[in-house]
């Protein structure tokens, strides 16, 4: 997850998140410890680990914020004990394993991007057997919620439609997309349940599939599912992103129902909730069935983020297993540039070569150099 400078600032504000991480780090970092942090951001926890006595800290970060971390380590007098490594933790090799592995790669939910595969890889390659992992686990919590304001903002602009317009396709996109929205405790129609616990010392798959069942006790209208996580950073260090805690940088998630539900006491609401990592993004499914006290099904929805993202037929075809791709003009330009990144030619020389080979693709020498430099940042190794 890429954070803005204000978001990094919110991460180190005094409060539950920072206090939990600091307490857990104090409990496991000893003089002489080796620490690895994946996703160090601006390096706060890496510097803190050194100040707590760690002999060596490896701070790994793929984004440009790593430069702030280097400056922070220098300003705090620990640059000799903190090694900053610019890249993905899954692509970096270390000469030793750590006593402590630290991370916070979550988004609004812990099931975010390649968070789980990164933890699994770091645990296997960068952590000593029996080493400490921070956080220990995240429990994802779900409750049925009444939130007409959010529903109105995200779903109801498409219904009722302007006169003469059919807007159901747009509405279907809206109800098959989740969004970040905090719900207050008083707006929950059911008690929260734990959907899944992600135990980072043993988790072996990024995918989760688990049904949820509520028996309704409080009648009223429900608009969707409020979803958050309770984090256990250490045995005695925790925080929540849910309605019982202060609002934190992560936010919390809201999965709308296709239509608002009229809940009655004694109703049974079943939700089949699934999350599957596809590439670097999760596909979510939340299929719901509301059954009355007489056993009659009063509502049934099938919802998935697969239906929430507009994808053209052309794009789907390009992803099909039997598709036979041919490079576009841009692809041929990029292939030419990458083929000359052999460690011998300078970016300026490559830019000159590509402009001579593809004169119609560049209006100026500066355009060619920019194209080459962008590919260099993405694909070349820093030496």
Beta strands, then each sheet from edge to edge (+ up, - down):
strand 1: 34-38
strand 2: 56-61
strand 3: 82-86
strand 4: 98-103
strand 5: 127-134
strand 6: 137-145
strand 7: 179-180
strand 8: 193-199
strand 9: 208-215
strand 10: 220-234
strand 11: 237-240
strand 12: 253-263
strand 13: 268-278
strand 14: 281-291
strand 15: 297-301
sheet 1: 3+ 2+ 1+ 4+ 5+
sheet 2: 7+ 12- 10+ 6- 8+
sheet 3: 7+ 12- 10+ 11-
sheet 4: 9+ 13- 14+ 15-
end
